[in-house]
């Protein structure tokens, strides 16, 4: 196994990485993809539902490699197969404990509460407010919390200081 380290220079980048270890299914998918290439169907057979979400989180974290597997049957279709590209983290962040608490609150927030806040953020985006600062001002939420939640949610994309609705792309 090749050892590669993902560089983390912003504490918000830790959100999807920590999210990977929040459920048994996510952990198992990660561990499997560390050592071998697997297709979506193979992963579903091994772990059932929740595999696609785990792959999206890995992709959101920038840790997923994708390539095409050619079928052994000439009439078959090629399939995407997946592999984890990083085995280690190199973290270089300077953050106050208060800010760390804000990020951890976003990571471990209950799903119903998260969904409600994401809907509020999407409502602001629909009104044309896509910068974290504008969304923060309108919702009363902390800038760092918005960034962390946008990094965690599969409904939002964080691009610098801008928040956009996520496109429903195939993994």
HELIX and SHEET records of a PDB file:
HELIX    1   1 UNK A   11  UNK A   13  5                                   3    
HELIX    2   2 UNK A   14  UNK A   19  1                                   6    
HELIX    3   3 UNK A   24  UNK A   35  1                                  12    
HELIX    4   4 UNK A   40  UNK A   47  1                                   8    
HELIX    5   5 UNK A   51  UNK A   60  1                                  10    
HELIX    6   6 UNK A   97  UNK A  107  1                                  11    
HELIX    7   7 UNK A  111  UNK A  126  1                                  16    
HELIX    8   8 UNK A  132  UNK A  139  1                                   8    
HELIX    9   9 UNK A  143  UNK A  152  1                                  10    
SHEET    1   A 2 UNK A   5  UNK A   8  0                                        
SHEET    2   A 2 UNK A  88  UNK A  91  1                                        
SHEET    1   B 3 UNK A  38  UNK A  39  0                                        
SHEET    2   B 3 UNK A  79  UNK A  84 -1                                        
SHEET    3   B 3 UNK A  64  UNK A  69 -1                                        
SHEET    1   C 2 UNK A 156  UNK A 159  0                                        
SHEET    2   C 2 UNK A 162  UNK A 165 -1                                        
END                                                                             
